[in-house]
Amino acid sequence: MGSLIRPDQTWILWAILTGLAAGSIYLEGKYRWASKVTSSIIALAGALILSNLHIIPTESPVYDTVWSYIIPLAIPMLLFNCNMKKIWKESGRLLGIFIIGSFGTALGAFIGYFALHKYVPDLGYVAAIMTGSYIGGGVNFVALSDAFNVPSDIIASATVADNLLMALYFFVLLAMPSMPFFKKHFSHPLVDEVESSGMIALASENPSISKKTEITIKDIAFVIASSFIIVAVSAEVAGLFSKIIPTGNAFSKALNSLLGNMYLVLTTITMLLATFKSEFFSSLRGAQEIGMFFMAVFMAVIGVPASLSQIIYKAPLLLVFCAIMVLINLLATLLGAKICKFSLEEAIIASNANVGGPATAPAMASAKGWTPLVGPSILVAVFGYIIGNYFGIIVGNILI
């Protein structure tokens, strides 16, 4: 059965995709229910409904353009503030427990894969993208989806399972400070301080983006031009590595796969520039905003070819898989905190930064009144953007 809108009606399809992205972002910012559902799910669901009702086609050159150009451009925009010197200097303690949790995430991916791969086809793809997502965030989810050419129905099902699990997991993290078991076995100075003062700060918005800034035409020009340049250089460097590194044995083949991956090179180059040219890249306003809009467009594209029946069939098992990954992350984080004498609050926020990213970790720290952890939580979560791609590509190369 054909669709109402043809695949070659380029402008109409671009209008729908960008309209879905803009509408989802508007709803997330205006309504509480939408902020809990997230703009990603709203955009994905909108496109899913339109395609399943045969209003828009399931395949089009427009969608290929988003995969090939929009997403690579978004990656550096979202990494321009990843100054490694600043992250290490201002959040070294929290960074340690965050890295421990990152290894827990990767371990959870392997455990979940070997437990469920007989029941879920192509689970290696999910393991790769969710490893990146549960160390970094949506930027890694998208980059790894493209790097491994993950089928769209798998991405859609994983997105639904991921968002449902995160909602449940955050309730667990919020409840942990009041549980006697955790208060007995971990130090909790910030919990005691808040309880003694009787004050809990309420986070009405994301602290990492609450400060409004004016974005100029120069900012937009430099953000877009810089992203184009970085992507162009990364593509050439990755292509060069893939040509000159032999694939005669297992080690060289793995090295070729890693260094020849454009997204890994893209992440590395952007991180180095953000660290050693931080005065320029950190001054560019609008990079996060443009990058997140591009991500919303991508989520709309993900929903297009997805089948509702396949999502309903696959999502429950993927929810179990994601739960295994998150559980191992939490156990590794708590074990590391116990051995290294970190506080309960640091363990909770580090795990939140792994699973939820830069938006949820500072919000939870602020909501709980753990003010000293708000700034570091943002920095370590942003650091996850950097290492998430590395972990995800390694896991993917092993399991796919």
C-alpha positions as CSV (number, residue, x, y, z in Angstrom):
1,M,0.0,0.0,0.0
2,G,1.4,3.4,-1.0
3,S,1.5,6.5,1.2
4,L,-0.3,9.7,0.8
5,I,3.0,11.6,0.5
6,R,5.4,10.3,-2.0
7,P,9.1,9.6,-1.2
8,D,10.2,12.3,-3.7
9,Q,8.1,15.1,-2.2
10,T,11.2,16.4,-0.5
11,W,10.0,19.7,0.9
12,I,6.8,18.2,2.4
13,L,8.8,15.5,4.1
14,W,11.4,18.0,5.5
15,A,8.5,20.2,6.7
16,I,7.0,17.2,8.5
17,L,10.3,16.1,10.1
18,T,11.3,19.5,11.3
19,G,7.7,20.2,12.4
20,L,7.7,17.1,14.5
21,A,11.0,18.0,16.0
22,A,10.0,21.6,16.8
23,G,6.6,20.5,18.2
24,S,8.1,17.9,20.4
25,I,10.6,20.3,21.9
26,Y,7.8,22.9,22.4
27,L,5.7,20.4,24.2
28,E,8.6,19.2,26.4
29,G,9.3,22.7,27.5
30,K,5.6,23.7,28.2
31,Y,3.9,20.7,29.7
32,R,5.0,18.5,32.7
33,W,3.7,15.3,31.1
34,A,5.7,16.0,28.0
35,S,8.9,16.6,29.9
36,K,8.5,13.2,31.5
37,V,7.8,11.5,28.2
38,T,10.7,13.5,26.6
39,S,10.8,15.2,23.2
40,S,12.6,12.2,21.7
41,I,9.6,9.8,22.4
42,I,7.1,12.5,21.2
43,A,8.9,13.0,17.9
44,L,9.4,9.3,17.4
45,A,5.7,8.5,18.2
46,G,4.5,11.2,15.9
47,A,6.4,9.9,12.9
48,L,5.5,6.3,13.9
49,I,1.8,7.1,13.8
50,L,2.1,9.0,10.4
51,S,4.0,6.1,8.8
52,N,1.7,3.4,10.1
53,L,-1.3,5.3,8.9
54,H,0.4,5.4,5.5
55,I,0.5,9.2,5.4
56,I,4.3,9.4,4.9
57,P,6.5,6.8,3.2
58,T,8.7,4.4,5.1
59,E,11.7,5.1,2.8
60,S,12.9,8.4,1.2
61,P,16.2,10.1,0.2
62,V,15.2,12.7,2.9
63,Y,15.7,10.2,5.6
64,D,19.0,9.1,4.2
65,T,20.2,12.8,4.3
66,V,19.4,12.9,8.0
67,W,21.5,9.8,8.6
68,S,24.4,10.9,6.4
69,Y,24.7,14.6,7.2
70,I,22.5,15.9,10.0
71,I,23.6,13.5,12.6
72,P,27.4,13.8,12.0
73,L,27.0,17.6,12.2
74,A,25.2,17.3,15.5
75,I,27.9,15.3,17.2
76,P,30.6,18.0,17.5
77,M,28.0,20.6,18.4
78,L,27.1,18.7,21.4
79,L,30.7,18.1,22.4
80,F,32.1,21.7,22.1
81,N,32.0,22.1,25.9
82,C,33.9,18.8,26.6
83,N,37.0,20.5,28.1
84,M,38.9,17.5,29.7
85,K,41.1,19.8,31.8
86,K,38.1,21.4,33.4
87,I,36.3,18.2,33.9
88,W,39.2,16.6,35.6
89,K,40.0,19.7,37.7
90,E,36.5,20.4,39.0
91,S,35.1,16.9,39.3
92,G,38.0,14.5,39.8
93,R,36.4,12.7,42.7
94,L,33.0,12.2,41.1
95,L,34.7,11.3,37.8
96,G,36.4,8.3,39.5
97,I,33.1,6.7,40.5
98,F,31.6,7.6,37.2
99,I,34.3,5.7,35.3
100,I,33.7,2.7,37.6
101,G,30.0,2.8,36.7
102,S,30.9,3.0,33.0
103,F,32.7,-0.3,33.2
104,G,29.7,-1.7,35.0
105,T,27.5,-0.6,32.1
106,A,29.7,-2.4,29.6
107,L,29.8,-5.5,31.8
108,G,26.0,-5.4,32.0
109,A,25.8,-5.3,28.2
110,F,27.8,-8.5,28.0
111,I,25.8,-10.2,30.8
112,G,22.5,-9.1,29.3
113,Y,23.5,-10.2,25.8
114,F,24.6,-13.7,26.8
115,A,21.4,-14.1,28.9
116,L,18.9,-13.0,26.2
117,H,20.5,-13.2,22.7
118,K,18.8,-16.5,22.0
119,Y,15.4,-14.8,22.4
120,V,16.1,-11.4,20.9
121,P,17.5,-11.2,17.3
122,D,20.3,-8.7,16.6
123,L,20.7,-8.0,20.4
124,G,24.4,-7.1,19.7
125,Y,23.2,-3.9,18.1
126,V,21.2,-3.0,21.2
127,A,24.1,-3.8,23.4
128,A,26.4,-1.4,21.5
129,I,24.0,1.5,21.3
130,M,22.8,1.2,24.9
131,T,26.3,0.9,26.2
132,G,27.0,4.3,24.6
133,S,23.7,5.7,25.8
134,Y,24.1,4.5,29.4
135,I,27.6,5.9,29.7
136,G,27.0,9.1,27.7
137,G,23.5,9.9,26.4
138,G,21.4,10.4,23.3
139,V,24.4,11.8,21.3
140,N,26.1,8.4,21.7
141,F,22.9,6.4,21.0
142,V,22.6,8.2,17.7
143,A,26.3,8.0,16.7
144,L,26.5,4.3,17.4
145,S,23.2,3.6,15.6
146,D,24.7,5.1,12.5
147,A,28.2,3.6,13.0
148,F,26.8,0.1,13.1
149,N,23.9,0.7,10.7
150,V,21.4,-0.5,13.2
151,P,17.9,-1.4,11.8
152,S,15.3,1.3,12.5
153,D,12.8,-1.1,14.1
154,I,15.5,-2.1,16.7
155,I,16.3,1.5,17.4
156,A,12.6,2.4,17.9
157,S,12.0,-0.6,20.2
158,A,15.2,0.2,22.2
159,T,14.2,3.8,22.6
160,V,10.8,2.9,24.0
161,A,12.3,0.4,26.4
162,D,15.1,2.8,27.4
163,N,12.7,5.7,28.3
164,L,10.4,3.5,30.3
165,L,13.3,2.0,32.2
166,M,14.9,5.3,33.0
167,A,11.6,6.6,34.4
168,L,11.5,3.6,36.8
169,Y,15.2,3.8,37.6
170,F,15.0,7.4,38.7
171,F,12.3,6.6,41.2
172,V,14.7,4.0,42.6
173,L,17.6,6.5,42.8
174,L,15.3,9.1,44.5
175,A,14.2,6.5,47.1
176,M,17.6,5.1,47.9
177,P,18.8,7.9,50.4
178,S,15.8,7.2,52.6
179,M,16.4,3.4,52.7
180,P,17.9,2.1,56.0
181,F,20.1,-0.4,54.2
182,F,22.0,2.2,52.2
183,K,22.2,4.7,55.0
184,K,23.7,2.0,57.2
185,H,26.4,0.9,54.8
186,F,27.4,4.2,53.2
187,S,28.4,7.6,54.4
188,H,25.8,10.2,53.6
189,P,26.9,13.7,54.7
190,L,24.8,15.7,52.3
191,V,21.6,13.7,53.3
192,D,22.4,14.5,56.9
193,E,23.0,18.2,56.1
194,V,19.7,18.5,54.3
195,E,17.8,16.7,56.9
196,S,19.3,18.8,59.7
197,S,18.6,22.1,57.9
198,G,15.1,20.9,56.9
199,M,15.7,22.4,53.4
200,I,15.4,20.6,50.1
201,A,16.0,22.7,46.9
202,L,13.4,22.2,44.3
203,A,14.7,21.9,40.7
204,S,12.1,23.5,38.4
205,E,14.4,23.4,35.5
206,N,17.6,21.8,34.3
207,P,20.4,23.7,36.0
208,S,22.8,23.0,33.1
209,I,20.6,25.1,30.7
210,S,18.7,27.4,33.0
211,K,20.9,30.5,32.2
212,K,19.6,32.2,29.1
213,T,22.1,33.7,26.7
214,E,21.8,35.7,23.5
215,I,22.8,33.8,20.4
216,T,24.2,36.0,17.6
217,I,24.5,35.3,13.9
218,K,28.3,35.0,14.4
219,D,27.7,32.2,16.9
220,I,25.4,30.3,14.5
221,A,27.9,30.8,11.6
222,F,30.9,29.6,13.6
223,V,29.0,26.6,15.2
224,I,27.8,25.3,11.8
225,A,31.1,26.0,10.0
226,S,33.2,24.4,12.7
227,S,31.0,21.3,12.7
228,F,31.3,21.0,8.9
229,I,35.1,21.3,9.1
230,I,35.5,18.8,11.9
231,V,33.2,16.3,10.2
232,A,35.1,16.7,6.9
233,V,38.5,16.2,8.5
234,S,37.2,13.2,10.6
235,A,35.8,11.5,7.5
236,E,39.1,11.8,5.7
237,V,41.2,10.7,8.6
238,A,38.9,7.7,9.3
239,G,39.0,6.8,5.6
240,L,42.8,7.0,5.6
241,F,43.1,4.7,8.6
242,S,40.7,2.2,7.1
243,K,42.9,2.0,4.0
244,I,46.4,1.9,5.5
245,I,45.7,-0.4,8.5
246,P,45.9,-4.1,7.3
247,T,43.2,-6.6,8.3
248,G,45.2,-9.7,8.1
249,N,44.8,-10.8,11.7
250,A,42.3,-10.3,14.5
251,F,44.3,-7.5,16.2
252,S,44.8,-5.4,13.1
253,K,41.2,-6.0,12.0
254,A,40.0,-4.7,15.3
255,L,42.3,-1.7,15.1
256,N,41.1,-1.0,11.6
257,S,37.6,-1.1,12.7
258,L,38.2,1.3,15.6
259,L,40.4,3.9,14.0
260,G,38.6,3.6,10.7
261,N,35.3,4.5,12.4
262,M,34.4,8.1,11.6
263,Y,32.4,8.6,14.8
264,L,35.3,7.5,17.0
265,V,37.7,9.9,15.1
266,L,35.0,12.6,15.2
267,T,34.6,12.3,19.0
268,T,38.4,12.3,19.5
269,I,39.1,15.4,17.3
270,T,36.2,17.3,18.9
271,M,37.4,16.4,22.4
272,L,40.9,17.6,21.7
273,L,39.7,20.8,20.2
274,A,37.3,21.5,23.0
275,T,40.2,20.9,25.5
276,F,43.1,22.7,23.9
277,K,41.1,25.4,22.2
278,S,38.4,25.8,24.9
279,E,38.5,29.6,24.8
280,F,37.1,29.5,21.3
281,F,34.7,26.5,21.4
282,S,33.2,27.2,24.8
283,S,32.5,30.8,23.7
284,L,30.2,29.6,20.9
285,R,26.6,29.9,21.9
286,G,23.8,27.9,20.3
287,A,25.8,24.7,19.7
288,Q,23.8,22.7,22.2
289,E,20.5,24.1,21.0
290,I,21.2,23.4,17.3
291,G,22.6,20.0,18.1
292,M,19.6,19.0,20.1
293,F,17.2,20.1,17.4
294,F,19.1,18.0,14.9
295,M,18.7,15.1,17.4
296,A,15.0,15.6,17.5
297,V,14.8,15.5,13.7
298,F,16.7,12.2,13.9
299,M,14.3,10.7,16.4
300,A,11.4,11.5,14.0
301,V,13.3,9.7,11.2
302,I,13.7,6.7,13.5
303,G,10.0,6.4,14.0
304,V,9.2,6.4,10.3
305,P,10.0,2.8,9.3
306,A,9.1,1.2,12.6
307,S,6.2,-1.2,12.9
308,L,3.9,-0.8,15.9
309,S,3.5,-4.6,16.1
310,Q,7.2,-5.2,16.1
311,I,7.8,-2.6,18.9
312,I,5.1,-4.2,21.0
313,Y,6.7,-7.6,20.5
314,K,10.3,-6.6,21.1
315,A,10.1,-3.8,23.7
316,P,9.4,-6.0,26.7
317,L,12.5,-8.2,26.3
318,L,14.6,-5.1,25.5
319,L,13.3,-3.6,28.7
320,V,14.6,-6.6,30.6
321,F,17.9,-6.3,28.8
322,C,18.2,-2.6,29.6
323,A,17.3,-3.4,33.2
324,I,20.2,-5.8,33.5
325,M,22.6,-3.2,32.2
326,V,21.3,-0.6,34.6
327,L,21.4,-3.0,37.5
328,I,25.0,-4.0,36.9
329,N,25.9,-0.3,36.5
330,L,24.3,0.4,39.9
331,L,26.0,-2.6,41.6
332,A,29.4,-1.6,40.2
333,T,28.9,2.0,41.2
334,L,27.9,1.0,44.8
335,L,30.7,-1.5,45.1
336,G,33.3,1.1,43.9
337,A,31.9,3.7,46.2
338,K,32.2,1.2,49.1
339,I,35.7,0.2,48.4
340,C,36.9,3.8,47.6
341,K,34.9,5.3,50.5
342,F,32.7,7.5,48.3
343,S,29.5,8.7,49.8
344,L,26.0,7.4,49.0
345,E,25.1,10.7,47.3
346,E,28.2,10.6,45.0
347,A,27.3,7.0,44.0
348,I,23.7,7.9,43.2
349,I,24.5,11.0,41.2
350,A,27.3,9.2,39.3
351,S,24.9,6.4,38.3
352,N,22.3,9.0,37.3
353,A,24.9,10.7,35.2
354,N,25.8,7.4,33.5
355,V,22.2,6.4,32.7
356,G,20.4,9.7,32.4
357,G,23.1,12.1,31.2
358,P,23.7,15.9,31.7
359,A,20.0,16.7,32.0
360,T,18.9,14.4,34.8
361,A,22.0,14.2,37.1
362,P,22.2,17.9,38.1
363,A,18.4,18.1,38.3
364,M,18.4,15.3,40.9
365,A,21.3,16.7,42.8
366,S,19.5,20.1,43.0
367,A,16.2,18.5,43.8
368,K,17.8,16.6,46.7
369,G,19.6,19.7,48.0
370,W,23.0,18.2,47.2
371,T,24.3,21.5,45.9
372,P,28.1,20.6,45.9
373,L,27.3,17.9,43.4
374,V,25.3,19.9,40.9
375,G,28.3,21.3,38.9
376,P,30.5,18.2,39.0
377,S,27.5,16.1,37.9
378,I,27.1,18.2,34.7
379,L,30.8,17.8,33.9
380,V,31.1,14.1,34.4
381,A,27.9,13.5,32.4
382,V,29.4,15.5,29.6
383,F,32.5,13.5,29.9
384,G,30.3,10.4,29.3
385,Y,29.6,11.8,25.8
386,I,33.3,11.4,25.0
387,I,33.9,7.9,26.4
388,G,30.5,6.5,25.5
389,N,31.4,6.1,21.8
390,Y,34.6,4.3,22.7
391,F,32.9,1.8,25.0
392,G,30.0,1.3,22.6
393,I,32.2,0.6,19.5
394,I,34.3,-1.9,21.5
395,V,31.2,-3.7,22.7
396,G,29.7,-3.6,19.2
397,N,32.8,-5.0,17.6
398,I,32.8,-7.9,20.0
399,L,29.1,-8.8,19.9
400,I,28.0,-7.9,16.4
